[in-house]
Amino acid sequence: MSFISTIKSQDLDLLRGIVRKVHFAYIEEKHGKSFVTNAECDKLIESIAPEVVEDMIRFGVNKGLR
């Protein structure tokens, strides 16, 4: 079982938004928003440690992204 399945839906949406904005900004700019799928975002989220994910969620909430 991947740890992504333990993340609440609203937190996962927040994380995907952060990943798109920070990690895939250049790709979306060059190829368009539809080029980066939720599955691609999920792969990146899975590749980082759960502790980092917690920090990203906290950052997003503190910045008012949710």
N, CA, C and O atoms as a Maestro MAE file, in Angstrom:
{
 s_m_m2io_version
 :::
 2.0.0
}

f_m_ct {
 s_m_title
 :::
 protein
 m_atom[264] {
  # First column is atom index #
  i_m_mmod_type
  r_m_x_coord
  r_m_y_coord
  r_m_z_coord
  i_m_residue_number
  s_m_chain_name
  s_m_pdb_residue_name
  s_m_pdb_atom_name
  i_m_atomic_number
  :::
  1 25 0.844 -1.179 0.000 1 A "MET " " N  " 7
  2 3 0.000 0.000 0.000 1 A "MET " " CA " 6
  3 2 0.890 1.244 0.000 1 A "MET " " C  " 6
  4 15 1.810 1.359 0.810 1 A "MET " " O  " 8
  5 25 0.612 2.152 -0.896 2 A "SER " " N  " 7
  6 3 1.390 3.379 -0.963 2 A "SER " " CA " 6
  7 2 0.872 4.384 0.061 2 A "SER " " C  " 6
  8 15 -0.299 4.362 0.440 2 A "SER " " O  " 8
  9 25 1.746 5.240 0.487 3 A "PHE " " N  " 7
  10 3 1.311 6.190 1.494 3 A "PHE " " CA " 6
  11 2 0.398 7.259 0.922 3 A "PHE " " C  " 6
  12 15 -0.263 7.978 1.672 3 A "PHE " " O  " 8
  13 25 0.353 7.371 -0.394 4 A "ILE " " N  " 7
  14 3 -0.540 8.354 -1.017 4 A "ILE " " CA " 6
  15 2 -2.006 8.006 -0.744 4 A "ILE " " C  " 6
  16 15 -2.859 8.892 -0.695 4 A "ILE " " O  " 8
  17 25 -2.290 6.735 -0.572 5 A "SER " " N  " 7
  18 3 -3.675 6.333 -0.294 5 A "SER " " CA " 6
  19 2 -4.099 6.706 1.121 5 A "SER " " C  " 6
  20 15 -5.285 6.645 1.447 5 A "SER " " O  " 8
  21 25 -3.145 7.091 1.965 6 A "THR " " N  " 7
  22 3 -3.478 7.504 3.331 6 A "THR " " CA " 6
  23 2 -3.720 9.007 3.438 6 A "THR " " C  " 6
  24 15 -4.140 9.493 4.488 6 A "THR " " O  " 8
  25 25 -3.459 9.743 2.364 7 A "ILE " " N  " 7
  26 3 -3.616 11.199 2.370 7 A "ILE " " CA " 6
  27 2 -5.066 11.542 2.049 7 A "ILE " " C  " 6
  28 15 -5.667 10.964 1.143 7 A "ILE " " O  " 8
  29 25 -5.619 12.487 2.800 8 A "LYS " " N  " 7
  30 3 -6.992 12.926 2.551 8 A "LYS " " CA " 6
  31 2 -7.090 13.557 1.164 8 A "LYS " " C  " 6
  32 15 -6.127 14.133 0.658 8 A "LYS " " O  " 8
  33 25 -8.256 13.438 0.571 9 A "SER " " N  " 7
  34 3 -8.492 13.934 -0.779 9 A "SER " " CA " 6
  35 2 -8.151 15.421 -0.910 9 A "SER " " C  " 6
  36 15 -7.507 15.829 -1.877 9 A "SER " " O  " 8
  37 25 -8.572 16.209 0.041 10 A "GLN " " N  " 7
  38 3 -8.328 17.644 -0.055 10 A "GLN " " CA " 6
  39 2 -6.832 17.953 0.099 10 A "GLN " " C  " 6
  40 15 -6.334 18.889 -0.526 10 A "GLN " " O  " 8
  41 25 -6.117 17.188 0.913 11 A "ASP " " N  " 7
  42 3 -4.677 17.374 1.036 11 A "ASP " " CA " 6
  43 2 -3.952 16.925 -0.230 11 A "ASP " " C  " 6
  44 15 -2.966 17.544 -0.630 11 A "ASP " " O  " 8
  45 25 -4.429 15.862 -0.859 12 A "LEU " " N  " 7
  46 3 -3.825 15.387 -2.098 12 A "LEU " " CA " 6
  47 2 -4.010 16.422 -3.210 12 A "LEU " " C  " 6
  48 15 -3.093 16.663 -3.995 12 A "LEU " " O  " 8
  49 25 -5.181 17.026 -3.277 13 A "ASP " " N  " 7
  50 3 -5.403 18.086 -4.262 13 A "ASP " " CA " 6
  51 2 -4.468 19.267 -4.019 13 A "ASP " " C  " 6
  52 15 -3.928 19.842 -4.964 13 A "ASP " " O  " 8
  53 25 -4.280 19.624 -2.757 14 A "LEU " " N  " 7
  54 3 -3.366 20.695 -2.394 14 A "LEU " " CA " 6
  55 2 -1.942 20.352 -2.826 14 A "LEU " " C  " 6
  56 15 -1.249 21.185 -3.410 14 A "LEU " " O  " 8
  57 25 -1.510 19.135 -2.541 15 A "LEU " " N  " 7
  58 3 -0.163 18.689 -2.917 15 A "LEU " " CA " 6
  59 2 0.030 18.699 -4.428 15 A "LEU " " C  " 6
  60 15 1.074 19.124 -4.922 15 A "LEU " " O  " 8
  61 25 -0.966 18.235 -5.153 16 A "ARG " " N  " 7
  62 3 -0.863 18.235 -6.618 16 A "ARG " " CA " 6
  63 2 -0.712 19.653 -7.149 16 A "ARG " " C  " 6
  64 15 0.056 19.893 -8.080 16 A "ARG " " O  " 8
  65 25 -1.439 20.587 -6.563 17 A "GLY " " N  " 7
  66 3 -1.326 21.987 -6.974 17 A "GLY " " CA " 6
  67 2 0.063 22.544 -6.718 17 A "GLY " " C  " 6
  68 15 0.622 23.253 -7.555 17 A "GLY " " O  " 8
  69 25 0.620 22.217 -5.548 18 A "ILE " " N  " 7
  70 3 1.970 22.675 -5.211 18 A "ILE " " CA " 6
  71 2 2.993 22.057 -6.151 18 A "ILE " " C  " 6
  72 15 3.894 22.745 -6.632 18 A "ILE " " O  " 8
  73 25 2.860 20.772 -6.412 19 A "VAL " " N  " 7
  74 3 3.797 20.076 -7.311 19 A "VAL " " CA " 6
  75 2 3.732 20.672 -8.712 19 A "VAL " " C  " 6
  76 15 4.764 20.884 -9.349 19 A "VAL " " O  " 8
  77 25 2.526 20.942 -9.189 20 A "ARG " " N  " 7
  78 3 2.390 21.554 -10.521 20 A "ARG " " CA " 6
  79 2 3.052 22.932 -10.554 20 A "ARG " " C  " 6
  80 15 3.761 23.267 -11.503 20 A "ARG " " O  " 8
  81 25 2.814 23.719 -9.515 21 A "LYS " " N  " 7
  82 3 3.316 25.090 -9.481 21 A "LYS " " CA " 6
  83 2 4.832 25.144 -9.308 21 A "LYS " " C  " 6
  84 15 5.494 25.981 -9.921 21 A "LYS " " O  " 8
  85 25 5.381 24.266 -8.486 22 A "VAL " " N  " 7
  86 3 6.805 24.332 -8.163 22 A "VAL " " CA " 6
  87 2 7.642 23.428 -9.069 22 A "VAL " " C  " 6
  88 15 8.612 23.887 -9.672 22 A "VAL " " O  " 8
  89 25 7.281 22.167 -9.169 23 A "HIS " " N  " 7
  90 3 8.136 21.196 -9.850 23 A "HIS " " CA " 6
  91 2 7.879 21.093 -11.353 23 A "HIS " " C  " 6
  92 15 8.795 20.798 -12.121 23 A "HIS " " O  " 8
  93 25 6.652 21.332 -11.770 24 A "PHE " " N  " 7
  94 3 6.326 21.172 -13.186 24 A "PHE " " CA " 6
  95 2 5.987 22.489 -13.883 24 A "PHE " " C  " 6
  96 15 5.377 22.478 -14.952 24 A "PHE " " O  " 8
  97 25 6.369 23.612 -13.302 25 A "ALA " " N  " 7
  98 3 6.029 24.921 -13.880 25 A "ALA " " CA " 6
  99 2 6.575 25.070 -15.295 25 A "ALA " " C  " 6
  100 15 5.860 25.514 -16.194 25 A "ALA " " O  " 8
  101 25 7.822 24.705 -15.494 26 A "TYR " " N  " 7
  102 3 8.427 24.854 -16.812 26 A "TYR " " CA " 6
  103 2 7.750 23.954 -17.841 26 A "TYR " " C  " 6
  104 15 7.512 24.368 -18.976 26 A "TYR " " O  " 8
  105 25 7.447 22.737 -17.445 27 A "ILE " " N  " 7
  106 3 6.819 21.789 -18.368 27 A "ILE " " CA " 6
  107 2 5.435 22.286 -18.777 27 A "ILE " " C  " 6
  108 15 5.073 22.229 -19.952 27 A "ILE " " O  " 8
  109 25 4.659 22.774 -17.802 28 A "GLU " " N  " 7
  110 3 3.333 23.293 -18.136 28 A "GLU " " CA " 6
  111 2 3.433 24.528 -19.029 28 A "GLU " " C  " 6
  112 15 2.621 24.714 -19.936 28 A "GLU " " O  " 8
  113 25 4.429 25.366 -18.766 29 A "GLU " " N  " 7
  114 3 4.617 26.568 -19.576 29 A "GLU " " CA " 6
  115 2 4.955 26.201 -21.017 29 A "GLU " " C  " 6
  116 15 4.473 26.831 -21.959 29 A "GLU " " O  " 8
  117 25 5.776 25.191 -21.174 30 A "LYS " " N  " 7
  118 3 6.243 24.804 -22.506 30 A "LYS " " CA " 6
  119 2 5.220 23.948 -23.264 30 A "LYS " " C  " 6
  120 15 5.016 24.142 -24.463 30 A "LYS " " O  " 8
  121 25 4.575 22.998 -22.561 31 A "HIS " " N  " 7
  122 3 3.722 22.019 -23.233 31 A "HIS " " CA " 6
  123 2 2.227 22.189 -22.961 31 A "HIS " " C  " 6
  124 15 1.408 21.569 -23.639 31 A "HIS " " O  " 8
  125 25 1.862 23.008 -21.994 32 A "GLY " " N  " 7
  126 3 0.458 23.211 -21.666 32 A "GLY " " CA " 6
  127 2 0.064 22.469 -20.393 32 A "GLY " " C  " 6
  128 15 0.702 21.494 -19.997 32 A "GLY " " O  " 8
  129 25 -0.999 22.955 -19.766 33 A "LYS " " N  " 7
  130 3 -1.439 22.406 -18.483 33 A "LYS " " CA " 6
  131 2 -1.883 20.955 -18.574 33 A "LYS " " C  " 6
  132 15 -1.722 20.201 -17.614 33 A "LYS " " O  " 8
  133 25 -2.431 20.557 -19.695 34 A "SER " " N  " 7
  134 3 -2.925 19.183 -19.816 34 A "SER " " CA " 6
  135 2 -1.802 18.153 -19.927 34 A "SER " " C  " 6
  136 15 -2.049 16.950 -19.838 34 A "SER " " O  " 8
  137 25 -0.584 18.618 -20.120 35 A "PHE " " N  " 7
  138 3 0.552 17.706 -20.273 35 A "PHE " " CA " 6
  139 2 0.904 17.016 -18.961 35 A "PHE " " C  " 6
  140 15 1.323 15.858 -18.964 35 A "PHE " " O  " 8
  141 25 0.738 17.717 -17.836 36 A "VAL " " N  " 7
  142 3 1.063 17.165 -16.513 36 A "VAL " " CA " 6
  143 2 -0.228 16.625 -15.897 36 A "VAL " " C  " 6
  144 15 -1.130 17.387 -15.551 36 A "VAL " " O  " 8
  145 25 -0.299 15.313 -15.767 37 A "THR " " N  " 7
  146 3 -1.500 14.669 -15.238 37 A "THR " " CA " 6
  147 2 -1.395 14.471 -13.727 37 A "THR " " C  " 6
  148 15 -0.325 14.624 -13.138 37 A "THR " " O  " 8
  149 25 -2.524 14.131 -13.115 38 A "ASN " " N  " 7
  150 3 -2.525 13.803 -11.690 38 A "ASN " " CA " 6
  151 2 -1.612 12.618 -11.408 38 A "ASN " " C  " 6
  152 15 -0.954 12.574 -10.368 38 A "ASN " " O  " 8
  153 25 -1.567 11.671 -12.315 39 A "ALA " " N  " 7
  154 3 -0.704 10.496 -12.136 39 A "ALA " " CA " 6
  155 2 0.762 10.900 -12.075 39 A "ALA " " C  " 6
  156 15 1.519 10.352 -11.274 39 A "ALA " " O  " 8
  157 25 1.176 11.851 -12.909 40 A "GLU " " N  " 7
  158 3 2.558 12.332 -12.882 40 A "GLU " " CA " 6
  159 2 2.850 13.034 -11.560 40 A "GLU " " C  " 6
  160 15 3.916 12.845 -10.975 40 A "GLU " " O  " 8
  161 25 1.917 13.831 -11.100 41 A "CYS " " N  " 7
  162 3 2.084 14.501 -9.801 41 A "CYS " " CA " 6
  163 2 2.174 13.470 -8.680 41 A "CYS " " C  " 6
  164 15 3.000 13.600 -7.777 41 A "CYS " " O  " 8
  165 25 1.323 12.448 -8.738 42 A "ASP " " N  " 7
  166 3 1.322 11.405 -7.709 42 A "ASP " " CA " 6
  167 2 2.653 10.653 -7.667 42 A "ASP " " C  " 6
  168 15 3.126 10.287 -6.592 42 A "ASP " " O  " 8
  169 25 3.253 10.424 -8.830 43 A "LYS " " N  " 7
  170 3 4.556 9.748 -8.873 43 A "LYS " " CA " 6
  171 2 5.607 10.567 -8.133 43 A "LYS " " C  " 6
  172 15 6.411 10.021 -7.378 43 A "LYS " " O  " 8
  173 25 5.595 11.875 -8.353 44 A "LEU " " N  " 7
  174 3 6.564 12.725 -7.676 44 A "LEU " " CA " 6
  175 2 6.297 12.755 -6.172 44 A "LEU " " C  " 6
  176 15 7.230 12.686 -5.372 44 A "LEU " " O  " 8
  177 25 5.033 12.855 -5.792 45 A "ILE " " N  " 7
  178 3 4.673 12.862 -4.372 45 A "ILE " " CA " 6
  179 2 5.107 11.559 -3.717 45 A "ILE " " C  " 6
  180 15 5.619 11.574 -2.598 45 A "ILE " " O  " 8
  181 25 4.914 10.445 -4.390 46 A "GLU " " N  " 7
  182 3 5.330 9.139 -3.867 46 A "GLU " " CA " 6
  183 2 6.844 9.052 -3.693 46 A "GLU " " C  " 6
  184 15 7.333 8.363 -2.799 46 A "GLU " " O  " 8
  185 25 7.581 9.753 -4.550 47 A "SER " " N  " 7
  186 3 9.040 9.631 -4.523 47 A "SER " " CA " 6
  187 2 9.693 10.411 -3.385 47 A "SER " " C  " 6
  188 15 10.860 10.182 -3.068 47 A "SER " " O  " 8
  189 25 8.957 11.320 -2.774 48 A "ILE " " N  " 7
  190 3 9.535 12.069 -1.654 48 A "ILE " " CA " 6
  191 2 9.062 11.467 -0.341 48 A "ILE " " C  " 6
  192 15 8.044 10.777 -0.291 48 A "ILE " " O  " 8
  193 25 9.796 11.731 0.699 49 A "ALA " " N  " 7
  194 3 9.498 11.139 2.005 49 A "ALA " " CA " 6
  195 2 8.193 11.684 2.581 49 A "ALA " " C  " 6
  196 15 7.846 12.840 2.339 49 A "ALA " " O  " 8
  197 25 7.474 10.868 3.336 50 A "PRO " " N  " 7
  198 3 6.227 11.327 3.963 50 A "PRO " " CA " 6
  199 2 6.410 12.575 4.827 50 A "PRO " " C  " 6
  200 15 5.496 13.393 4.933 50 A "PRO " " O  " 8
  201 25 7.575 12.727 5.441 51 A "GLU " " N  " 7
  202 3 7.834 13.910 6.260 51 A "GLU " " CA " 6
  203 2 7.835 15.177 5.407 51 A "GLU " " C  " 6
  204 15 7.347 16.224 5.833 51 A "GLU " " O  " 8
  205 25 8.386 15.071 4.202 52 A "VAL " " N  " 7
  206 3 8.413 16.208 3.293 52 A "VAL " " CA " 6
  207 2 6.991 16.541 2.848 52 A "VAL " " C  " 6
  208 15 6.635 17.712 2.720 52 A "VAL " " O  " 8
  209 25 6.191 15.524 2.617 53 A "VAL " " N  " 7
  210 3 4.798 15.732 2.226 53 A "VAL " " CA " 6
  211 2 4.053 16.485 3.334 53 A "VAL " " C  " 6
  212 15 3.280 17.401 3.053 53 A "VAL " " O  " 8
  213 25 4.286 16.101 4.577 54 A "GLU " " N  " 7
  214 3 3.650 16.800 5.695 54 A "GLU " " CA " 6
  215 2 4.051 18.272 5.710 54 A "GLU " " C  " 6
  216 15 3.211 19.143 5.937 54 A "GLU " " O  " 8
  217 25 5.326 18.550 5.471 55 A "ASP " " N  " 7
  218 3 5.804 19.930 5.423 55 A "ASP " " CA " 6
  219 2 5.160 20.697 4.269 55 A "ASP " " C  " 6
  220 15 4.811 21.868 4.416 55 A "ASP " " O  " 8
  221 25 5.004 20.033 3.117 56 A "MET " " N  " 7
  222 3 4.380 20.686 1.967 56 A "MET " " CA " 6
  223 2 2.920 21.016 2.251 56 A "MET " " C  " 6
  224 15 2.450 22.091 1.879 56 A "MET " " O  " 8
  225 25 2.200 20.114 2.900 57 A "ILE " " N  " 7
  226 3 0.806 20.369 3.246 57 A "ILE " " CA " 6
  227 2 0.735 21.552 4.211 57 A "ILE " " C  " 6
  228 15 -0.073 22.462 4.029 57 A "ILE " " O  " 8
  229 25 1.579 21.533 5.227 58 A "ARG " " N  " 7
  230 3 1.597 22.620 6.210 58 A "ARG " " CA " 6
  231 2 1.895 23.954 5.519 58 A "ARG " " C  " 6
  232 15 1.253 24.961 5.819 58 A "ARG " " O  " 8
  233 25 2.857 23.969 4.604 59 A "PHE " " N  " 7
  234 3 3.208 25.171 3.866 59 A "PHE " " CA " 6
  235 2 2.007 25.680 3.058 59 A "PHE " " C  " 6
  236 15 1.696 26.871 3.072 59 A "PHE " " O  " 8
  237 25 1.347 24.767 2.363 60 A "GLY " " N  " 7
  238 3 0.195 25.153 1.551 60 A "GLY " " CA " 6
  239 2 -0.933 25.725 2.382 60 A "GLY " " C  " 6
  240 15 -1.565 26.704 1.983 60 A "GLY " " O  " 8
  241 25 -1.190 25.134 3.522 61 A "VAL " " N  " 7
  242 3 -2.243 25.627 4.401 61 A "VAL " " CA " 6
  243 2 -1.864 27.003 4.947 61 A "VAL " " C  " 6
  244 15 -2.699 27.906 4.998 61 A "VAL " " O  " 8
  245 25 -0.613 27.157 5.353 62 A "ASN " " N  " 7
  246 3 -0.159 28.440 5.899 62 A "ASN " " CA " 6
  247 2 -0.187 29.555 4.861 62 A "ASN " " C  " 6
  248 15 -0.405 30.718 5.204 62 A "ASN " " O  " 8
  249 25 0.030 29.212 3.608 63 A "LYS " " N  " 7
  250 3 0.007 30.204 2.532 63 A "LYS " " CA " 6
  251 2 -1.405 30.467 2.013 63 A "LYS " " C  " 6
  252 15 -1.595 31.277 1.106 63 A "LYS " " O  " 8
  253 25 -2.385 29.787 2.585 64 A "GLY " " N  " 7
  254 3 -3.766 30.011 2.181 64 A "GLY " " CA " 6
  255 2 -4.158 29.338 0.883 64 A "GLY " " C  " 6
  256 15 -5.119 29.757 0.238 64 A "GLY " " O  " 8
  257 25 -3.434 28.304 0.485 65 A "LEU " " N  " 7
  258 3 -3.756 27.597 -0.752 65 A "LEU " " CA " 6
  259 2 -4.941 26.660 -0.580 65 A "LEU " " C  " 6
  260 15 -5.478 26.136 -1.556 65 A "LEU " " O  " 8
  261 25 -5.342 26.454 0.662 66 A "ARG " " N  " 7
  262 3 -6.536 25.633 0.903 66 A "ARG " " CA " 6
  263 2 -7.476 26.411 1.766 66 A "ARG " " C  " 6
  264 15 -8.554 25.922 2.103 66 A "ARG " " O  " 8
  :::
 }
 m_bond[263] {
  # First column is bond index #
  i_m_from
  i_m_to
  i_m_order
  :::
  1 1 2 1
  2 2 3 1
  3 3 4 2
  4 3 5 1
  5 5 6 1
  6 6 7 1
  7 7 8 2
  8 7 9 1
  9 9 10 1
  10 10 11 1
  11 11 12 2
  12 11 13 1
  13 13 14 1
  14 14 15 1
  15 15 16 2
  16 15 17 1
  17 17 18 1
  18 18 19 1
  19 19 20 2
  20 19 21 1
  21 21 22 1
  22 22 23 1
  23 23 24 2
  24 23 25 1
  25 25 26 1
  26 26 27 1
  27 27 28 2
  28 27 29 1
  29 29 30 1
  30 30 31 1
  31 31 32 2
  32 31 33 1
  33 33 34 1
  34 34 35 1
  35 35 36 2
  36 35 37 1
  37 37 38 1
  38 38 39 1
  39 39 40 2
  40 39 41 1
  41 41 42 1
  42 42 43 1
  43 43 44 2
  44 43 45 1
  45 45 46 1
  46 46 47 1
  47 47 48 2
  48 47 49 1
  49 49 50 1
  50 50 51 1
  51 51 52 2
  52 51 53 1
  53 53 54 1
  54 54 55 1
  55 55 56 2
  56 55 57 1
  57 57 58 1
  58 58 59 1
  59 59 60 2
  60 59 61 1
  61 61 62 1
  62 62 63 1
  63 63 64 2
  64 63 65 1
  65 65 66 1
  66 66 67 1
  67 67 68 2
  68 67 69 1
  69 69 70 1
  70 70 71 1
  71 71 72 2
  72 71 73 1
  73 73 74 1
  74 74 75 1
  75 75 76 2
  76 75 77 1
  77 77 78 1
  78 78 79 1
  79 79 80 2
  80 79 81 1
  81 81 82 1
  82 82 83 1
  83 83 84 2
  84 83 85 1
  85 85 86 1
  86 86 87 1
  87 87 88 2
  88 87 89 1
  89 89 90 1
  90 90 91 1
  91 91 92 2
  92 91 93 1
  93 93 94 1
  94 94 95 1
  95 95 96 2
  96 95 97 1
  97 97 98 1
  98 98 99 1
  99 99 100 2
  100 99 101 1
  101 101 102 1
  102 102 103 1
  103 103 104 2
  104 103 105 1
  105 105 106 1
  106 106 107 1
  107 107 108 2
  108 107 109 1
  109 109 110 1
  110 110 111 1
  111 111 112 2
  112 111 113 1
  113 113 114 1
  114 114 115 1
  115 115 116 2
  116 115 117 1
  117 117 118 1
  118 118 119 1
  119 119 120 2
  120 119 121 1
  121 121 122 1
  122 122 123 1
  123 123 124 2
  124 123 125 1
  125 125 126 1
  126 126 127 1
  127 127 128 2
  128 127 129 1
  129 129 130 1
  130 130 131 1
  131 131 132 2
  132 131 133 1
  133 133 134 1
  134 134 135 1
  135 135 136 2
  136 135 137 1
  137 137 138 1
  138 138 139 1
  139 139 140 2
  140 139 141 1
  141 141 142 1
  142 142 143 1
  143 143 144 2
  144 143 145 1
  145 145 146 1
  146 146 147 1
  147 147 148 2
  148 147 149 1
  149 149 150 1
  150 150 151 1
  151 151 152 2
  152 151 153 1
  153 153 154 1
  154 154 155 1
  155 155 156 2
  156 155 157 1
  157 157 158 1
  158 158 159 1
  159 159 160 2
  160 159 161 1
  161 161 162 1
  162 162 163 1
  163 163 164 2
  164 163 165 1
  165 165 166 1
  166 166 167 1
  167 167 168 2
  168 167 169 1
  169 169 170 1
  170 170 171 1
  171 171 172 2
  172 171 173 1
  173 173 174 1
  174 174 175 1
  175 175 176 2
  176 175 177 1
  177 177 178 1
  178 178 179 1
  179 179 180 2
  180 179 181 1
  181 181 182 1
  182 182 183 1
  183 183 184 2
  184 183 185 1
  185 185 186 1
  186 186 187 1
  187 187 188 2
  188 187 189 1
  189 189 190 1
  190 190 191 1
  191 191 192 2
  192 191 193 1
  193 193 194 1
  194 194 195 1
  195 195 196 2
  196 195 197 1
  197 197 198 1
  198 198 199 1
  199 199 200 2
  200 199 201 1
  201 201 202 1
  202 202 203 1
  203 203 204 2
  204 203 205 1
  205 205 206 1
  206 206 207 1
  207 207 208 2
  208 207 209 1
  209 209 210 1
  210 210 211 1
  211 211 212 2
  212 211 213 1
  213 213 214 1
  214 214 215 1
  215 215 216 2
  216 215 217 1
  217 217 218 1
  218 218 219 1
  219 219 220 2
  220 219 221 1
  221 221 222 1
  222 222 223 1
  223 223 224 2
  224 223 225 1
  225 225 226 1
  226 226 227 1
  227 227 228 2
  228 227 229 1
  229 229 230 1
  230 230 231 1
  231 231 232 2
  232 231 233 1
  233 233 234 1
  234 234 235 1
  235 235 236 2
  236 235 237 1
  237 237 238 1
  238 238 239 1
  239 239 240 2
  240 239 241 1
  241 241 242 1
  242 242 243 1
  243 243 244 2
  244 243 245 1
  245 245 246 1
  246 246 247 1
  247 247 248 2
  248 247 249 1
  249 249 250 1
  250 250 251 1
  251 251 252 2
  252 251 253 1
  253 253 254 1
  254 254 255 1
  255 255 256 2
  256 255 257 1
  257 257 258 1
  258 258 259 1
  259 259 260 2
  260 259 261 1
  261 261 262 1
  262 262 263 1
  263 263 264 2
  :::
 }
}
